Amino acid sequence: MPETPEEPRKKKALVEGLKYTHIAFAIPGGVIAGWLLGALLDHWLGTKYLYLVGLGLGVIAGFYDLIRSVIRMNRETDGK
């Protein structure tokens, strides 16, 4: 069955929406992952501070991913 002219537009809108959703979850995802890894290391090594290190690294990783995503999207829109 051939696609209607509206279907590619809907797919493009969905892809664009998913890109922006990624931005919304970049920092919280990094923070949660860093905190969980730090907490696991704390439990495994018997320490009480590595969750803070993991939390800090998660924040840094989240911001890095956010900035990288925004730059990539900016390049894509400039190229059009």
Backbone as numpy.savetxt, mean C-alpha at the origin, in Angstrom:
# Nx Ny Nz CAx CAy CAz Cx Cy Cz
-19.43 -12.90 -27.37 -20.28 -11.73 -27.37 -19.38 -10.49 -27.37
-19.55 -9.54 -28.28 -18.70 -8.35 -28.36 -18.97 -7.40 -27.19
-17.91 -6.69 -26.82 -18.04 -5.73 -25.73 -18.77 -4.49 -26.22
-19.57 -3.94 -25.33 -20.21 -2.67 -25.67 -19.21 -1.55 -25.42
-19.43 -0.38 -26.02 -18.48 0.73 -25.82 -18.36 1.15 -24.36
-19.35 0.82 -23.57 -19.35 1.24 -22.17 -18.47 0.33 -21.31
-18.29 -0.93 -21.69 -17.54 -1.89 -20.87 -16.08 -1.51 -20.68
-15.32 -1.10 -21.71 -13.93 -0.70 -21.46 -13.83 0.49 -20.51
-14.80 1.39 -20.60 -14.81 2.54 -19.69 -15.02 2.10 -18.25
-15.90 1.13 -18.05 -16.16 0.61 -16.70 -14.91 -0.07 -16.15
-14.22 -0.84 -17.01 -12.99 -1.51 -16.57 -11.93 -0.50 -16.20
-11.80 0.56 -16.99 -10.81 1.60 -16.71 -11.14 2.29 -15.39
-12.40 2.56 -15.13 -12.80 3.20 -13.88 -12.50 2.30 -12.69
-12.70 1.00 -12.86 -12.41 0.06 -11.79 -10.91 0.02 -11.48
-10.09 0.01 -12.52 -8.64 -0.01 -12.35 -8.17 1.27 -11.65
-8.70 2.41 -12.07 -8.34 3.68 -11.43 -8.77 3.68 -9.97
-9.94 3.17 -9.68 -10.41 3.11 -8.31 -9.53 2.23 -7.44
-9.08 1.11 -7.99 -8.20 0.22 -7.23 -6.84 0.88 -6.95
-6.37 1.71 -7.87 -5.11 2.42 -7.62 -5.25 3.35 -6.43
-6.36 4.06 -6.36 -6.58 4.98 -5.23 -6.83 4.22 -3.94
-7.44 3.06 -4.02 -7.63 2.24 -2.83 -6.29 1.78 -2.29
-5.36 1.47 -3.17 -4.02 1.08 -2.74 -3.37 2.19 -1.92
-3.56 3.42 -2.34 -3.00 4.56 -1.60 -3.59 4.62 -0.20
-4.89 4.35 -0.08 -5.55 4.42 1.22 -5.04 3.36 2.19
-4.58 2.23 1.67 -4.15 1.14 2.54 -2.63 1.02 2.67
-1.87 1.86 2.00 -0.41 1.73 2.01 0.16 1.94 3.41
-0.17 3.02 4.05 0.41 3.31 5.37 -0.16 2.38 6.45
-1.49 2.23 6.56 -1.98 1.30 7.59 -1.48 -0.13 7.41
-1.36 -0.58 6.18 -0.86 -1.93 5.92 0.58 -2.08 6.37
1.42 -1.09 6.06 2.81 -1.12 6.50 2.94 -1.09 8.00
2.13 -0.26 8.65 2.18 -0.14 10.10 1.77 -1.46 10.76
0.70 -2.04 10.31 0.22 -3.29 10.91 1.21 -4.42 10.67
1.75 -4.51 9.46 2.73 -5.57 9.17 3.98 -5.39 10.01
4.48 -4.16 10.12 5.67 -3.91 10.94 5.44 -4.22 12.40
4.29 -3.82 12.91 3.96 -4.08 14.31 3.86 -5.59 14.58
3.20 -6.30 13.68 3.06 -7.75 13.87 4.42 -8.45 13.82
5.26 -8.07 12.87 6.59 -8.70 12.80 7.41 -8.37 14.04
7.34 -7.13 14.51 8.05 -6.76 15.72 7.54 -7.51 16.93
6.22 -7.66 17.03 5.64 -8.40 18.16 6.04 -9.87 18.12
6.08 -10.45 16.92 6.53 -11.84 16.80 7.99 -11.99 17.21
8.82 -11.04 16.80 10.23 -11.09 17.22 10.37 -10.90 18.73
9.56 -10.01 19.30 9.56 -9.84 20.76 9.23 -11.15 21.46
8.21 -11.81 20.97 7.80 -13.08 21.59 8.88 -14.14 21.42
9.47 -14.21 20.24 10.47 -15.23 19.93 11.78 -14.98 20.68
12.19 -13.72 20.77 13.47 -13.39 21.40 13.35 -13.03 22.88
12.13 -12.87 23.37 11.93 -12.53 24.78 12.25 -11.08 25.10
12.10 -10.19 24.13 12.36 -8.77 24.34 11.02 -8.03 24.49
11.12 -6.71 24.76 9.89 -5.95 24.95 9.86 -4.65 24.14
10.77 -4.47 23.21 10.84 -3.21 22.50 10.86 -3.36 20.97
11.01 -4.55 20.46 11.13 -4.71 19.01 9.84 -4.38 18.26
8.70 -4.44 18.96 7.46 -4.06 18.29 7.50 -2.58 17.91
8.20 -1.77 18.71 8.33 -0.34 18.38 9.23 -0.15 17.15
10.28 -0.93 17.08 11.16 -0.87 15.90 10.37 -1.30 14.66
9.62 -2.38 14.77 8.80 -2.83 13.66 7.74 -1.81 13.28
7.17 -1.16 14.28 6.17 -0.13 14.03 6.79 1.03 13.24
7.97 1.47 13.66 8.66 2.55 12.96 9.03 2.17 11.54
9.55 0.97 11.37 9.90 0.51 10.02 8.66 0.36 9.14
7.54 -0.04 9.77 6.29 -0.15 9.02 5.79 1.21 8.54
5.94 2.22 9.39 5.55 3.58 8.99 6.41 4.04 7.83
7.70 3.82 7.94 8.62 4.22 6.86 8.29 3.48 5.56
8.06 2.18 5.66 7.72 1.39 4.46 6.39 1.85 3.86
5.41 2.17 4.72 4.12 2.64 4.22 4.25 3.97 3.48
5.01 4.90 4.05 5.20 6.19 3.37 5.99 6.01 2.08
6.97 5.14 2.09 7.74 4.88 0.87 6.84 4.35 -0.23
5.99 3.38 0.11 5.08 2.81 -0.86 4.08 3.86 -1.35
3.60 4.70 -0.44 2.67 5.75 -0.81 3.30 6.73 -1.80
4.50 7.19 -1.50 5.18 8.14 -2.37 5.49 7.51 -3.73
5.93 6.27 -3.72 6.23 5.57 -4.97 4.98 5.42 -5.83
3.86 5.10 -5.20 2.61 4.94 -5.94 2.12 6.26 -6.53
2.23 7.32 -5.75 1.80 8.63 -6.25 2.67 9.08 -7.41
3.97 8.87 -7.31 4.87 9.25 -8.40 4.55 8.43 -9.66
4.31 7.14 -9.49 3.98 6.29 -10.65 2.67 6.74 -11.29
1.66 7.06 -10.48 0.38 7.51 -11.05 0.53 8.86 -11.72
1.38 9.72 -11.17 1.62 11.03 -11.77 2.28 10.87 -13.14
3.23 9.95 -13.25 3.88 9.70 -14.53 2.90 9.15 -15.55
1.99 8.30 -15.10 1.00 7.73 -16.02 0.06 8.79 -16.54
-0.35 9.73 -15.69 -1.27 10.77 -16.14 -0.55 11.81 -17.02
0.74 12.06 -16.76 1.48 12.99 -17.61 1.73 12.43 -18.99
1.84 11.11 -19.09 2.12 10.48 -20.37 0.90 10.40 -21.29
-0.27 10.66 -20.78 -1.50 10.55 -21.60 -1.70 11.76 -22.45
